Amino acid sequence: MGRKVMSKDELLDKKEELISQYKQVQRRSRKLPVLTKKEKKALGIGKDEGRVVLKHARVSSRKAKLVIDLIRNKDIDEAYAILKYTPRNAASLLEKMLKSAESNAVNNNGMDRSNLYVAEAYATEGPTLKRIQPRAQGRAFRIRKRTSHLTLVLREKA
């Protein structure tokens, strides 16, 4: 059912071919299989970015997208300034994520902080927590506490 995970030697033999395939934009119908962490590390994919993912954040994806749209494609210092003065709950979460992504880029991948910008930022819907609100005459209304998965990617300007 699953696919065979390639060994490190096989990956290094096909490195150029695989990297060129995964760099190209793919159609949904012809998507390539997802690489494992070991495969990405052997190929060196992800060494040109600082990435951070926050799962199950207690903010709806619609509300998070409003803040994310403000910082997408901005320099890192400008993004910090926008997030600091944005009066929304998602702004504080994204500020922490930006700090973490910056640390990942600078410390793990040796990138220059002054050239970093927010290359990708998106929010997808997470699981919804369902709660009950008691109402009159024995009825109950449903409360949906929505969650989201937030992703932030920093890259260096070319």
C-alpha positions in Angstrom: 0.0 0.0 0.0 2.7 2.5 1.0 5.7 3.4 -1.1 9.3 2.1 -0.6 11.5 4.5 1.4 14.8 4.9 -0.5 18.1 4.4 1.2 20.6 7.2 1.6 22.8 5.8 -1.2 19.8 5.6 -3.6 18.8 9.1 -2.7 22.3 10.5 -3.3 22.5 8.7 -6.7 19.2 10.3 -7.9 19.7 13.6 -6.0 19.7 16.1 -9.0 16.7 14.4 -10.6 14.6 14.3 -7.4 15.4 17.9 -6.5 14.4 19.1 -9.9 11.2 17.2 -9.7 10.2 18.5 -6.3 11.2 22.1 -7.2 8.7 22.2 -10.0 5.1 23.3 -9.4 2.9 20.2 -9.6 -0.7 19.7 -10.6 -3.0 18.2 -8.0 -3.6 15.2 -10.2 0.1 14.5 -10.6 1.4 15.3 -7.2 4.6 13.6 -6.2 4.7 11.4 -3.0 5.5 13.1 0.2 9.2 12.7 1.3 10.0 11.5 4.7 12.2 13.6 7.1 15.2 11.3 6.4 14.8 11.7 2.7 14.5 15.5 2.9 17.6 15.6 5.1 19.6 13.4 2.7 18.6 15.6 -0.3 19.1 18.9 1.5 15.5 20.0 0.9 14.5 22.8 3.3 18.0 24.1 4.0 17.1 27.4 2.3 14.3 28.3 4.7 13.1 28.7 8.3 9.9 26.9 8.8 7.5 26.6 11.8 4.2 24.9 12.1 1.7 25.4 14.9 -1.0 22.8 15.1 -4.3 23.0 16.9 -4.1 26.7 17.6 -7.2 27.9 19.4 -8.1 30.5 16.8 -10.4 30.0 13.7 -8.6 29.9 10.4 -10.7 32.8 9.0 -9.5 35.1 11.8 -5.9 34.0 11.5 -6.0 34.5 7.7 -6.8 38.2 8.2 -3.6 38.7 10.1 -1.5 36.4 7.9 -2.5 38.5 4.8 -0.9 41.6 6.5 2.5 40.0 6.9 2.9 37.8 3.7 5.9 38.9 1.5 7.1 41.5 4.1 10.6 41.8 5.5 11.1 40.3 8.9 11.4 43.6 10.8 8.3 45.0 9.1 6.3 41.8 9.9 7.4 42.1 13.6 6.1 45.7 13.7 2.8 44.8 12.0 2.2 41.9 14.4 3.1 44.0 17.5 0.4 46.6 16.8 -2.3 44.4 15.4 -5.1 44.0 18.1 -6.0 40.4 17.3 -5.5 37.1 19.2 -3.8 35.5 16.1 -1.2 38.3 16.0 0.5 37.2 19.3 0.6 33.6 18.1 2.1 34.6 14.8 4.6 36.8 16.5 5.9 33.8 18.5 5.9 31.7 15.4 7.9 34.4 13.5 10.5 34.4 16.3 10.8 30.6 16.1 11.1 30.6 12.3 13.8 33.3 12.5 15.7 31.2 15.0 15.4 28.1 12.8 16.6 30.0 9.8 19.6 31.7 11.5 20.8 28.9 13.9 19.9 25.7 12.0 20.4 26.8 8.4 23.0 29.6 8.8 21.0 32.3 6.9 21.5 36.0 7.2 18.8 37.7 9.4 18.8 41.0 7.5 17.8 39.3 4.2 14.9 37.2 5.6 11.3 37.8 4.5 8.0 36.0 5.0 7.8 33.8 1.9 4.8 31.6 2.8 2.2 32.0 5.5 -1.1 30.2 5.6 -3.8 28.8 7.9 -5.7 25.6 7.4 -8.7 24.4 9.3 -8.1 22.1 12.3 -10.5 20.0 14.3 -13.5 21.7 15.8 -14.2 21.2 19.5 -17.9 20.8 20.1 -19.5 22.1 23.3 -23.1 22.5 24.5 -24.8 25.7 25.7 -27.9 25.0 27.8 -31.0 26.9 26.6 -34.6 27.4 27.7 -37.1 24.5 28.1 -34.4 21.8 28.2 -32.9 22.5 24.8 -29.2 22.7 24.1 -27.4 24.7 21.5 -24.1 23.6 20.0 -21.0 25.8 20.4 -18.2 25.2 17.9 -14.7 26.1 19.1 -12.7 26.2 16.0 -9.0 25.4 15.7 -6.5 25.9 13.0 -3.0 24.8 11.8 -0.7 27.8 11.1 2.4 27.6 8.9 5.1 30.2 8.5 8.1 30.0 6.1 11.0 32.5 6.0 13.4 32.7 3.1 16.3 34.9 2.0 15.9 37.5 -0.6 17.6 36.6 -3.9 
